[in-house]
Amino acid sequence: MDVDDLNERLRPTGSLRLKLRQQPDQANGLIFNLDHMVANTRGALAAAWASLAAAKNLPCPADTSMLVRQSTSPERVMMDVLGWSRDVKAVRALSWELAEHYSQALLTHARPVPGLRAWLDNAANYGMPVAAVSQLDRATVRAVLSRVHLHDHFNVLVCAEDDMETQAQALLSAAMQLQRPPNMCAMFDDTPLGITAAHNASMKVVALASPACPAYRLRAADVTVSSLSSLTIYSIRRLFANSGCELGDLSTQAADGRSSNRRRTATGTL
């Protein structure tokens, strides 16, 4: 998917453009990283490591969050970090058991970030379409959303079954399903990788600082907040205040796409 082509194809025209002029907030799409903002996957995975170690009577650090931060596969963590086994088959079986513990922990550790529900309600009042992207399967996503009573707050879900190779592709898919140009969408995340993916998709980024990822690591975001309660619809509106300058003001363009305010030169005859 080419970002520039999507921005051009999904750009509002005709009656839709006139409607969005009257209701400009509806022109912006909101996309949330469900894994971090709702499902608390990092907390669930840390709990899964602890429960698996306890069930198998295997050594495990007291702070299992350090295992979550490892940028490698669970099998390598079991072999190289924890030293549980050097047998590939045994480690593979343990990784399957870890996945089962993880699935169970997701339903008990799902916890939306503070202020998310009120913020989604406020966005709905303004008619702003909302999507969520996740690396989890769709059934698990729906179960998590139902458990935290947010099952009716998202217009679009992009999940593991959609087979997106990168997070940027998942974001572009969400923008397409919201029928909003990517450069008119705001991505909500709390990781530097999410910020980079959103910017690669030409989106704005609202970053949520936390003890796990402090604000100085999120400096690339367009807006960084410590809590969603400090964010308003006006804050999102300001993110796109210069979109007319970036895309070209449609009201001053001719039908063939060329600017209508070309410099006129007068010629005289002596």
C-alpha positions in Angstrom: 0.0 0.0 0.0 1.5 3.3 -1.1 0.9 6.1 1.5 0.7 8.9 -1.0 -1.8 7.1 -3.2 -4.0 6.4 -0.2 -3.9 10.0 0.9 -4.9 11.1 -2.6 -7.6 8.4 -3.1 -9.2 8.9 0.3 -9.1 12.7 0.2 -12.7 14.0 0.7 -14.3 15.5 -2.4 -17.6 16.9 -3.5 -20.5 16.8 -1.0 -18.4 15.0 1.6 -15.8 17.8 1.6 -18.6 20.3 2.1 -20.0 18.2 5.0 -16.6 18.0 6.7 -16.2 21.7 6.4 -19.2 22.1 8.6 -18.1 19.3 11.0 -14.3 19.3 10.7 -13.7 17.0 13.7 -15.3 14.1 11.7 -12.6 14.4 9.1 -10.0 13.0 11.5 -9.7 9.3 12.3 -8.4 8.0 15.6 -6.4 4.8 15.8 -5.4 3.1 19.1 -2.8 0.5 19.8 -5.2 -1.9 21.6 -2.4 -4.1 22.9 -0.9 -1.3 25.0 -3.9 1.0 25.6 -6.5 -1.6 26.4 -5.3 -5.2 26.7 -2.2 -4.5 28.8 -0.4 -7.2 26.9 2.9 -6.5 28.7 1.4 -7.1 32.1 -0.4 -10.2 30.9 2.8 -11.6 29.4 4.8 -10.9 32.6 2.1 -12.8 34.5 2.2 -15.6 32.0 6.0 -16.0 32.5 5.5 -16.1 36.3 2.6 -18.6 36.2 4.4 -20.9 33.8 7.5 -20.9 35.9 5.5 -21.7 39.0 3.5 -24.5 37.3 6.8 -26.2 36.1 8.8 -25.3 39.2 11.4 -23.5 37.0 13.6 -20.7 38.1 12.3 -17.2 37.2 13.2 -13.6 38.2 10.9 -11.9 40.6 10.5 -9.0 38.1 9.2 -10.9 35.1 8.7 -7.6 33.2 12.4 -7.8 32.3 11.5 -10.9 30.2 8.8 -8.9 28.4 11.3 -6.3 27.3 13.6 -8.9 25.7 13.7 -8.3 21.9 13.8 -11.9 21.0 11.6 -15.0 20.8 10.3 -16.7 23.9 12.3 -19.8 22.9 15.5 -17.8 23.0 14.6 -16.3 26.3 14.0 -19.8 27.8 17.3 -21.1 26.4 19.7 -18.1 26.7 18.3 -15.9 29.5 16.5 -18.3 31.9 18.5 -21.4 31.0 15.5 -23.7 31.3 16.6 -26.2 28.7 18.8 -26.6 25.7 16.5 -29.1 24.1 14.7 -27.5 21.2 11.6 -29.7 21.4 11.3 -29.2 25.1 11.6 -25.4 24.7 9.1 -25.4 21.9 6.6 -27.2 24.1 7.2 -24.7 26.9 6.5 -21.8 24.5 3.2 -23.4 23.6 2.3 -23.6 27.3 3.4 -20.0 27.7 1.0 -19.0 25.0 -1.8 -20.7 26.8 -1.0 -19.0 30.1 -0.8 -15.7 28.1 -4.3 -16.2 26.7 -5.7 -16.7 30.2 -3.8 -13.8 31.6 -5.1 -11.4 28.9 -8.7 -11.8 30.2 -7.7 -11.1 33.8 -5.1 -8.4 33.2 -6.9 -6.4 30.6 -7.1 -2.8 31.9 -7.7 0.3 29.8 -5.4 3.2 30.5 -7.0 5.8 32.8 -9.3 8.1 31.0 -9.7 6.1 27.9 -13.4 5.3 28.3 -14.3 9.0 28.8 -12.1 10.0 25.9 -13.7 7.5 23.6 -17.2 8.7 24.7 -16.2 12.3 24.0 -14.8 11.3 20.5 -18.1 9.6 19.7 -20.1 12.7 20.7 -18.1 14.6 18.0 -18.6 11.9 15.5 -14.9 11.0 15.1 -14.4 7.4 13.8 -12.2 5.2 15.9 -10.2 2.1 15.1 -8.0 -0.3 17.1 -5.0 -2.3 15.8 -3.7 -5.4 17.6 -1.4 -8.4 17.1 -3.9 -10.6 18.9 -6.5 -12.7 17.1 -10.0 -11.3 16.6 -11.7 -13.6 19.1 -9.3 -12.6 21.9 -9.7 -8.9 21.0 -13.5 -9.1 21.2 -13.3 -11.0 24.5 -10.9 -8.4 26.0 -13.1 -5.5 24.8 -16.2 -7.2 26.2 -14.6 -7.7 29.5 -13.7 -4.0 29.9 -17.0 -2.9 28.4 -15.5 -1.2 25.3 -16.9 -3.6 22.7 -19.1 -0.9 21.1 -16.5 1.9 21.1 -14.4 0.9 18.0 -15.7 1.2 14.5 -12.9 -0.9 13.0 -10.6 -3.7 14.3 -7.4 -4.7 12.6 -6.2 -8.0 14.1 -3.8 -10.9 13.5 -6.1 -12.5 10.9 -5.6 -9.6 8.6 -2.0 -10.7 8.0 -0.4 -7.3 8.0 3.4 -7.7 7.8 4.2 -4.4 9.6 2.6 -2.2 12.1 2.6 0.6 9.5 0.5 -1.6 7.1 -2.0 -2.3 9.9 -2.4 1.4 10.5 -2.9 2.0 6.8 -5.5 -0.7 6.7 -7.3 0.9 9.6 -7.3 4.2 7.8 -8.8 2.6 4.7 -11.6 1.0 6.7 -12.3 4.3 8.5 -12.4 5.9 5.0 -10.0 8.6 6.2 -6.7 9.6 4.5 -3.8 8.4 6.7 -2.5 12.0 7.0 -5.8 12.9 8.6 -5.5 10.2 11.3 -4.0 10.3 14.8 -2.4 7.3 16.3 -2.4 6.7 20.1 0.5 4.6 21.4 3.1 4.5 24.1 6.2 3.1 22.4 8.9 4.6 20.1 8.3 1.8 17.6 4.6 2.8 17.4 5.5 6.4 16.8 7.9 5.5 14.0 5.3 3.2 12.3 2.6 6.0 12.5 4.9 8.6 11.0 5.9 6.2 8.2 2.2 6.0 7.5 2.0 9.9 7.4 -0.1 10.0 10.6 0.1 12.2 13.6 1.0 10.6 16.9 -0.3 11.1 20.5 2.0 9.4 22.9 1.1 8.4 26.4 4.1 8.5 28.8 4.4 5.9 31.5 7.0 4.6 34.0 7.7 1.8 31.5 8.3 4.4 28.7 9.0 7.9 30.0 8.4 11.0 28.0 12.0 11.5 26.9 11.8 8.3 24.9 8.6 9.6 23.1 10.0 12.9 21.9 9.3 12.0 18.3 5.6 12.1 18.9 3.5 15.1 17.8 1.9 15.3 21.3 3.0 13.6 24.5 0.7 13.5 27.5 1.0 11.8 30.9 -2.8 11.1 31.0 -5.6 11.0 28.5 -7.6 13.2 30.9 -5.3 16.1 29.9 -6.1 15.6 26.2 -9.1 17.3 24.6 -10.8 17.2 21.2 -9.3 20.7 20.7 -5.8 19.1 21.1 -6.6 16.8 18.2 -8.0 19.7 16.2 -4.7 21.6 16.6 -2.7 18.6 15.3 -4.4 19.0 11.9 -4.6 22.8 12.0 -2.1 23.1 9.1 -3.4 20.2 7.0 -4.8 22.7 4.5 -1.3 24.1 4.0 0.2 20.6 3.7 -2.3 19.2 1.3 -3.2 22.3 -0.6 -6.4 24.2 0.0 -9.0 22.5 -2.2 -11.1 25.6 -2.4 -8.3 27.4 -4.4 -7.7 24.5 -6.8 -9.2 24.3 -10.3 -10.9 21.2 -11.5 -7.8 19.9 -13.3 -5.8 20.1 -10.1 -3.8 23.2 -11.0 -3.8 26.2 -8.8 -6.2 28.9 -9.9 -4.2 31.8 -8.5 -1.4 31.7 -11.0 0.5 34.9 -11.4 -1.1 37.0 -14.2 1.4 38.9 -16.4 0.2 41.9 -18.4 1.7 42.6 -21.8 1.6 46.0 -23.4 2.1 47.1 -27.0 4.2 50.2 -27.7 
